[in-house]
Amino acid sequence: MDAVLNITAPIFFLILLGYLVVRFELLPALSLPGLSRFVLYLALPALVFTKLLNMDLAKSINISYMAVYAGSGLITLTTTIFVCRWFFKDNWVSSGVRGLGATMPNSAFIGFPVLLQFFHHPPTQAFAMSIMVENIILMPLGLIFIEALYGKNSMDGSRVVLPILKRVISNPIILSVCAGLIGSSIGFSLPVFLSRGLDMLALASAPVALIVIGGSLVGVSVKGSLKQIALVATGKLIFFPLVVMMLLSLTPNLPSELKTAVIVFSAVSMFSIYPIIGDKYGERSFCASTLLITTVASFFTLSIILRYFV
């Protein structure tokens, strides 16, 4: 268990540190959006691009991995939606928001930092594939479901699909994945000074991301139905990884490091913009409360999963 805590404890120590420096105003809360953009637009894209650029293209994409991740996410999404609708009597829009929370992990800010602790040479292709599945399949389908019902009195397919399509194609991590894969396929190599500069930039991705996560929790209080919050947290932290493990039994030839990676990504807490997405549908307080509880609870659930199932 000590070995597992040596993996998870540094992650959550930095989250706690981020909370404390913002709580006691050593770091202004107004700086968090800028730091977040630094991670999303510079540090993480640099990391993904350089790793994929130096990787064999045939090893970068694994259909079995993507099928397991996408299938598990869709099962989690639909199960959560129907449980909320039929057992808690939520409307379809609220049910969709809860389903999205149970499905969309924080792969960039927590999942990949965990892999950095777990592996001496983390499988960057697993991160790239997870990001593609999340942003091309899981999030678009969840948002299309919510938007279609939210605006059912004035249905216009272009008004639903085009903003989501724009979000996908303008995602800097998706763009870095595409650039890295194209560069790898044509044998492109960076000049030494650029390669070293991007490597230095990439090193900042994990610690800055975790500080942002912790700082974002300052001022969040628990509001809303605890039963529904618990449902979403359970779906995200327990049900999703359990479905992944069941589907992995159907793919015995998947490399062990990819099996570990897909379990880790499915088991981390939900994406940090969850309250922002929920705000449009009147669910900001619920989403912020769920994000807080799920992030704290993930320290324990992730440690258990790494100890007994990986």
N, C-alpha and C positions, 0 to 999 in steps of 0.2 A: 504493500500500500504506500510505503514511503516513496517508491519510484514513481507512482502515479501522482502523488501530491507534488513531487518535484516538477511534474509537467504542468499540472493545473494551477498550483499555488502562485507561480510567477505571473501567470495570466491575470488572475483575480487580484493579486497584489497591485498590479499596475492599474486595474480598474478602480480599486479602493484608493490608490494614490491620486488618480484623476478626480475622484469624488472629493477627497480631502483638500486638494489644492484649489479647487473651484469653490468648495464650501467655505473655506477660510480666506478666499479672495486673493490667494497667491497667484492664481491665474484667472483673469477675468472671464466670466461666462460668455461675454461677447466675442472672445477669441475662438470659441469652440467651432462655430461655422467655418472660419478660415482654416483651422487645423483639419477639420473634416474634409474640406475641399483639397487641402494639400495631400492628404492620404489618397483620396479618390481620383484626383486628377494628375498627381505626380508620382508619389511613392509607390503605390500598388501597381499602376500601369508600367512603371519602370521595372519593377520586380517581375511581373508576368511577361513582359516583352523580352527581356534579356534571357530569362530561363527558357522560354519557348523557342527563341531564336537559335539557341544552341542545342536544341533537342531534335531527335529524329522525328520527322513528321508522322511516320507510321506509328510511333509510340505515343504521340500526343493525344490521339483520339481513340477511346475505347468504347465501342457501342454498348457493350454489356454494362459498363459502369453507368453510362448516361441513361440506359433503360431502367436500371435498378433505381437510380436517383429520381428520375422523372416519374416512374410508376409509383414509387413510395410517396412522393410528394402529392401526386394526384389522388391517391387513396386517402391520405391524411386530409387533404383539402375537402373532398366530398364527404368523408365521414364526419368531420367537424361541422360542416354546414348542415347536414341532416340531423345531427344530434341537437344542435342549437335550435333548429327549426321545429323539430317534433317533440323534443323533451323540455326545452326551455321556452318554447313558443315565441322565439324571436322572429322578427320579420326577416325576409330573405336578404335584405341589404346588410343588416347587422350580422346575420349568420355568415354572410360572405366575408365581412371584415374579420370576424373571429376565425374563419377558416384560413384566411390569408396569414393571420398571426401564427397559427399552428403549423403553417407550411413553409414560410420564408425564413431561412436561417440567416444569422449574421456571419456569413462565410468570410467576408473580407476583413472585418474588424476583430472577430474572435476565432472563427474556424481555422483560418490559415495560421495565425499566431500559435494556436495549439499544435498544429502540424510542425511548426518550426521547433517547438519544444520536444515533440515526440520523435521526429526523425532527424538524423544528422544531415541527410540530404532530402528534404521534403519533396514529395511528388507534386511539382508545380502543375503538371498536366491535370491532376485531379482537381486542383483549385480552378483551373481554366474551364474544365468540363462542367464543374458545379455551377460556376458563374453563368455559363451559357444556358444550362438547363433552367436555372432560376429566372434569368432575364428574358429568355426566349419562349419558355413554356409555362412555368409555374405562375410567375407574377402576371404576365399578360392574360392568361386564362382566368385567374382570380379577379383581376380588375375588369375584364370584359363581363364576367358574370355580375359583378357588383354594379357596374355602370349600366348594363342592359336593364337591370331591375330598378335602379335608382332613377333612370330617365325613361321609364317604360311608357310614359304618357306622351313622349315626344321622341320616339325612336328614330335615330339617324345613325346608321352604321359607321359612316365616316367620322362622326363626332366621337364615337367610342374607340374605334380602331386606330385612327391616325395619331392621336396623342400618345397612345401606348407604343405604336411603331416608332414614333419620334424618340420616345424615352429609350427604347432599345438601341436604336442605331446611333444615338448620341452618348451612350454610356461609355465613359473613357476606358473602363476595364474590358468591355466587349471589343472596343476598337483596338486595344493593346493585344488582346487575344488574336484578333484577325491579322494584325500587323506581324505579330510573332510567327504565326502559322505560315503566312505568305513568305516572310523572310526566310524561314526554315526551308520551305519548299524550293526556293530558288537559290539556296546556298549563300544568302547575303550575310556578311559579317561586318560588325561595327569597327570603326577605328579604335585603337586602344584607349585614347583619352575619353571617347564617348562611352565605351564599355565600362571603364572604371568610374566615370562620373555617375552613370546610371546605377551601378552597383552600390555606390555610396548613398545615393538617393533611396534605393530599395531598402537599405538597412533601417531606415527610419519608419517604414510602413507599420510594423507591428506595434512598437511602443507608443507611437503617436496615436494610432487607432484606439488602443486600449485606454489611454488617458482621456480621449474624447468620449468613449463610452461611459467611463466613470463620471466625468464632469457633467454629462448630459442627464444623469440621474439626480443631480442636486435640485431640490425644490419639488420633486415628484412625490405626490402622496397617493395612497391607495384609495380609489373611489370606484364604485360600481359593485355589481354582484360578485361576491367572493366565489360562488359556485361556478359562474361563467369564466371568471379569471382562472380558476383552478382547472377548468376544462381545457382552455386554450394552452395553459402552461403544461398540462399533462400531455396534450396532443403534440406539442412542440418537442418536449424534453424526453418523453417516454414512448408514445405511440409511434411517432415518425421513425425513430431509430429501430424500434422493434419490427416495423414493417420492412425496413431496409434489411435487417438481419434475416428475416424470412425469405425475402427475394434473393438474397445473396446465396442461399442454399441451392438456388437454381442455376448459379453461375460458379461452379467449382473451379473453373480454370482462370478466374479473375486473379491477378497478382495480389499477394497478401497486403502489400502497401496500399493498393487501391481499395481493398476491402476496408482497411483501417480508416482511410481517408473519407470514404463515403459514410461510414458510421459516425465519424467525428462531425462532419458537416451537418448531418441530420440531427445530431444531438445538442448542438449549441443553441443558445437563445435566439429569439427572433431579431430581424433586421432593425437597425436603430431608427429608421425613418417611419416605423410603424405608427407612432402617434400623429405624424404629419399626414400620412395617408388617411388615417381614421378621422382626422379633423374635418375633412370634406363631407363626411357622412354623419357628423354629430357624435363621433365616438372617440374624440381625442382623450378625454379623461380615462375612459376604459382602456384604451390602447397604452397610454402612458403608465397606468397602474399595472397592467399586465406585463409590460416591458420591464418594469422595476422588479416585480416578483419573479419573473422568469429568469432574469439575469442573475439574481441572487441564488435562486434555487439551482441554476445550472452548474454552479460550483460542485454541489453534492451529486447531482445526477450524472454529470459528465465524469466525475472522478470514479463513480461506481461502474459506469459503462466501460471506461478505460481499464479498470481493474479486473472486471469479470467477463467482459465480452469481446475484448480486443487482444 
